């Protein structure tokens, strides 16, 4: 059985769009955590550089991540925030060795 996995996504936002990015991303997070395949979905903001954000997502399976990318709320989020980004998102996947219960 494959362990749950985490995805950490680094996002650089054009500073004047930070508030709009937060609003859109929190809306996406609220909907994402309702998906049965998602165990955790957090938005983090860098204290040193407030234009830098991190998404911390925990998936129950690889299929759950693929399903998430097809949801209406994710697609709407992606379309809304892409013009706010200073560059491409940078995702990294990790095996989760101590999954939440």
Residue pairs with C-beta under 8 A, 6 or more apart in sequence:
2 61
2 62
3 95
3 96
3 97
3 99
4 39
4 58
4 59
4 60
4 61
4 96
4 99
5 58
5 59
5 62
5 93
5 94
5 95
5 96
6 56
6 57
6 58
6 59
6 93
6 94
6 96
7 55
7 56
7 57
7 59
7 65
7 91
7 92
7 93
7 94
8 54
8 55
8 56
8 57
8 91
8 92
8 94
9 54
9 55
9 57
9 89
9 90
9 91
9 92
10 52
10 53
10 54
10 89
10 90
10 91
10 92
11 21
11 52
11 53
11 54
11 55
11 85
11 89
11 90
12 51
12 52
12 53
12 85
12 86
12 87
13 21
13 51
13 52
13 53
13 81
13 84
13 85
13 86
14 51
14 84
14 85
14 86
15 50
15 51
17 83
17 84
18 50
18 51
20 84
21 53
21 81
21 84
21 85
22 43
22 45
24 77
24 80
24 81
24 84
25 43
25 53
25 55
25 77
25 81
26 43
27 73
27 77
28 73
28 74
28 76
28 77
29 41
29 42
29 43
31 71
31 73
32 38
32 41
32 57
32 68
32 71
32 73
32 74
33 40
33 41
35 64
35 67
35 68
35 71
36 60
36 64
37 59
37 60
37 61
37 63
37 64
37 65
37 67
37 68
38 57
38 58
38 59
38 60
38 64
38 68
39 58
39 59
39 60
39 99
39 100
40 56
40 57
40 58
40 100
41 55
41 56
41 57
41 58
42 55
42 56
42 57
43 53
43 54
43 55
44 53
44 54
44 55
44 56
45 52
45 53
45 54
46 52
46 53
46 54
51 86
57 65
57 68
58 96
58 99
58 100
59 65
59 68
68 74
